[in-house]
């Protein structure tokens, strides 16, 4: 229990981002077309379905949670964490940009999600660094 609490305090940003990813996946998997809303109009450029994004976010978020839970007990867990954080940095940055573009297309004010996801993307860079440190520390 103490080891789990230590992991949580050292990697709070990773835990939070992973849970946000799982939350995004769960929300997109619910009935209805979330990405068809005006605030998400720019998301249609990718030509992928809502089901694809739901699966991708839920799968990678869940993988990150597992890697964080087993961290230190399996030598490859920091590499999974680095990949998940890289996916997060790129994804949250893209979400931020797409929310901004959707507001411009619809001539609406910039949504608060623009700043939230940009900050989440920036903090994922710290998560990459933290996981890389763990990889170096555990795999000299």
N, C-alpha and C positions, 0 to 999 in steps of 0.2 A: 504494500500500500504506500509506503514511504517513497519507494522508487517511482511509482506512478505519479505521486504528487510532485516530486522533484522534476520529472519529465514535463508535467503540466506547467510548472512555473518557468522552466527554461525555454519552453517551446509554445508559449501561449498563442502567439501569432499563427503558428502552423496549425494548432488545434482549431483555432477560430476559423481560419481560411478553409480548412478541410470541412468543417461543419457547414460553412456557407456553401461550399460546393455541393455537398449532399443535399442541403436545403434547396439550392437551385434545381438540382436534378429532380427532387421530389415535386417541386412546384411545377416544373415543366411537364412532368409525367401525369399531372392531374388532368381530368377531362377539360376540354376547351382548348383554344389556340391562343396561348399567352403571347406568342410572338407576332400575332396578327394585329395586336393593339397598336394604335398610332405611335405610342412611345417607343415601339420596337420595330418600326418600319424599315430601318436601315439593316436589320438583321437578315432580311430576305435576300440580300446580295450574295450570300454564301451558297445558296442553293441546297442547303441541308434542311432536314426536317426537325421539328421540335423534339421528336422521339430520339433522334441522333444526339442532340444536345443534352437531353435529359439523361440518356445513358452515359455519355462521355463525362458529364459533371459528377453524376452519382458514382460511377465506377472509379474515377480517379480520386474523388473525395474520400470514398470508402477505403481505397488502397492506401491513401495517406494516413487515414486514421489507424489502420492496421499497422502500418510501418511505424507510426509514432508509439503505438501501444507496445510493440515488440522491440522498440529501439534499444540497441545495445545487446540484445540476446541473439541477433542474427546479423552477421557482418554486412549484408547487402541493404539493410534497412535505410542507412543514410543515402544511398543511391536512389532508392525509391522516393525518399523525401525530397531529394534535389530535383528529380524529374517532376514530382507533383508540384513543387514550388515554382519551377520554371513554367509548367502548364498554367499555374495560377497567375503568375506575373503577366504572361502573354494574354491569357483569357480575360482577366479583370481589366487589363489595359485596353483590350479590344472592346469589351463591354462598355467601358467608359467612353471611348471614342464613338461607338455606335449610338449610345444614348445622346451624345452631343449632336451627332449627325441627324438623328431622328428628330430632335427638337428643331434643328435648322430646316429640315424638309417640311415639317408641319408648322413652321413659324410659331413655335411655342417657346416659353422660357426654358432655359437649361435646367434639367431636373437635378435634384440633389444627389441622385445616384451617380451622376457624372463625377463629382468630387469623391464620393464614398468609394467607388470602384477604382478610381485613380490612386487613392491612398492605399487601398488594399493591394493593388498591383505593386506599388512602391515598397510596401512592407514585405511582400513576397521575396523581394531581392535580399532582404535580411535573412529570410528563411533559407534561401539558397546558400547563403554564406554560412549560416549555422549548421546546416546539414553537411556542407563541404568540410567544415571544421571537424564535425563528428566522424566523417569518413576518413580524414587524415589521422585523427586521434586513434581510432579503432583499427585502422589498416595502415600501419607505418610502412 
